Amino acid sequence: MKADAHPDYHEITVVMTDGTEYKTRSTYGKEGDVLRLDVDPLTHPAWQGGTGQVVEKGQLSKFENRYGSFLSAGAGKKKEETKQ
């Protein structure tokens, strides 16, 4: 086996956006380095009401305009109206 084939795996400190810190093992930096996060579960929209933001941006209405509102109870009525 080659020497130095694998990166150094050591302990670092991760600092979340709210200042919370925890220690983990990583190949990032050197032993004892601090990794400060810009995005984490406390700030990213995927964890902070991401589906609500999609509705706010009008994505749901665009989808319904294109494909119809088959997710709602009135979907069957629209199909019947188009057949007549």
C-alpha positions as a LaTeX table, in Angstrom:
\begin{tabular}{lrrr}
\hline
Residue & $x$ (\AA) & $y$ (\AA) & $z$ (\AA) \\
\hline
Met1 & 0.00 & 0.00 & 0.00 \\
Lys2 & 1.24 & 3.50 & $-0.81$ \\
Ala3 & 2.19 & 5.75 & 2.07 \\
Asp4 & 0.10 & 8.94 & 2.44 \\
Ala5 & $-2.63$ & 7.62 & 0.11 \\
His6 & $-5.41$ & 8.84 & 2.43 \\
Pro7 & $-5.98$ & 12.40 & 3.68 \\
Asp8 & $-5.43$ & 13.21 & 7.34 \\
Tyr9 & $-8.63$ & 12.61 & 9.34 \\
His10 & $-8.68$ & 14.80 & 12.46 \\
Glu11 & $-10.91$ & 16.73 & 14.85 \\
Ile12 & $-12.23$ & 20.20 & 13.93 \\
Thr13 & $-14.78$ & 22.59 & 15.43 \\
Val14 & $-17.89$ & 23.52 & 13.40 \\
Val15 & $-19.58$ & 26.84 & 14.23 \\
Met16 & $-23.21$ & 27.19 & 13.15 \\
Thr17 & $-24.78$ & 30.54 & 12.12 \\
Asp18 & $-26.22$ & 31.08 & 15.62 \\
Gly19 & $-22.83$ & 30.56 & 17.27 \\
Thr20 & $-23.45$ & 26.98 & 18.39 \\
Glu21 & $-20.26$ & 24.92 & 18.23 \\
Tyr22 & $-19.63$ & 21.21 & 18.02 \\
Lys23 & $-16.62$ & 19.03 & 17.40 \\
Thr24 & $-16.46$ & 16.49 & 14.62 \\
Arg25 & $-13.87$ & 14.59 & 12.64 \\
Ser26 & $-13.10$ & 15.69 & 9.10 \\
Thr27 & $-10.43$ & 15.97 & 6.41 \\
Tyr28 & $-11.02$ & 19.77 & 6.34 \\
Gly29 & $-7.98$ & 21.91 & 7.21 \\
Lys30 & $-5.70$ & 20.86 & 10.04 \\
Glu31 & $-6.21$ & 19.51 & 13.55 \\
Gly32 & $-8.09$ & 22.08 & 15.64 \\
Asp33 & $-9.24$ & 24.30 & 12.72 \\
Val34 & $-12.62$ & 26.05 & 12.93 \\
Leu35 & $-15.19$ & 25.72 & 10.12 \\
Arg36 & $-17.72$ & 28.59 & 10.21 \\
Leu37 & $-20.92$ & 27.83 & 8.33 \\
Asp38 & $-22.68$ & 30.48 & 6.22 \\
Val39 & $-25.67$ & 28.20 & 5.57 \\
Asp40 & $-27.04$ & 25.58 & 7.94 \\
Pro41 & $-30.41$ & 24.09 & 8.93 \\
Leu42 & $-31.16$ & 27.24 & 10.95 \\
Thr43 & $-30.98$ & 29.58 & 7.93 \\
His44 & $-31.48$ & 27.60 & 4.71 \\
Pro45 & $-34.99$ & 27.76 & 3.15 \\
Ala46 & $-35.05$ & 24.00 & 2.57 \\
Trp47 & $-35.25$ & 23.57 & 6.35 \\
Gln48 & $-37.14$ & 26.80 & 7.08 \\
Gly49 & $-40.50$ & 26.47 & 5.36 \\
Gly50 & $-39.17$ & 25.77 & 1.89 \\
Thr51 & $-42.54$ & 24.64 & 0.54 \\
Gly52 & $-44.20$ & 27.82 & 1.79 \\
Gln53 & $-41.69$ & 29.90 & $-0.11$ \\
Val54 & $-42.40$ & 27.97 & $-3.30$ \\
Val55 & $-46.09$ & 28.88 & $-2.98$ \\
Glu56 & $-45.15$ & 32.52 & $-2.30$ \\
Lys57 & $-43.16$ & 32.68 & $-5.52$ \\
Gly58 & $-46.19$ & 31.52 & $-7.50$ \\
Gln59 & $-44.78$ & 28.14 & $-8.44$ \\
Leu60 & $-47.96$ & 26.36 & $-7.39$ \\
Ser61 & $-50.16$ & 28.61 & $-9.53$ \\
Lys62 & $-47.83$ & 28.15 & $-12.52$ \\
Phe63 & $-48.06$ & 24.38 & $-12.06$ \\
Glu64 & $-51.86$ & 24.48 & $-11.82$ \\
Asn65 & $-52.13$ & 26.70 & $-14.91$ \\
Arg66 & $-50.02$ & 24.27 & $-16.88$ \\
Tyr67 & $-51.31$ & 20.91 & $-15.62$ \\
Gly68 & $-54.64$ & 21.74 & $-13.98$ \\
Ser69 & $-55.39$ & 21.40 & $-10.32$ \\
Phe70 & $-55.52$ & 17.60 & $-10.20$ \\
Leu71 & $-54.50$ & 17.80 & $-6.54$ \\
Ser72 & $-57.78$ & 19.50 & $-5.57$ \\
Ala73 & $-61.30$ & 18.06 & $-5.29$ \\
Gly74 & $-62.54$ & 19.95 & $-8.37$ \\
Ala75 & $-60.20$ & 18.17 & $-10.76$ \\
Gly76 & $-62.85$ & 15.74 & $-11.98$ \\
Lys77 & $-65.23$ & 18.56 & $-12.86$ \\
Lys78 & $-62.68$ & 20.22 & $-15.13$ \\
Lys79 & $-62.19$ & 16.99 & $-17.08$ \\
Glu80 & $-65.95$ & 16.54 & $-17.51$ \\
Glu81 & $-66.40$ & 20.14 & $-18.65$ \\
Thr82 & $-63.74$ & 19.78 & $-21.33$ \\
Lys83 & $-65.36$ & 16.58 & $-22.69$ \\
Gln84 & $-68.76$ & 18.25 & $-23.26$ \\
\hline
\end{tabular}
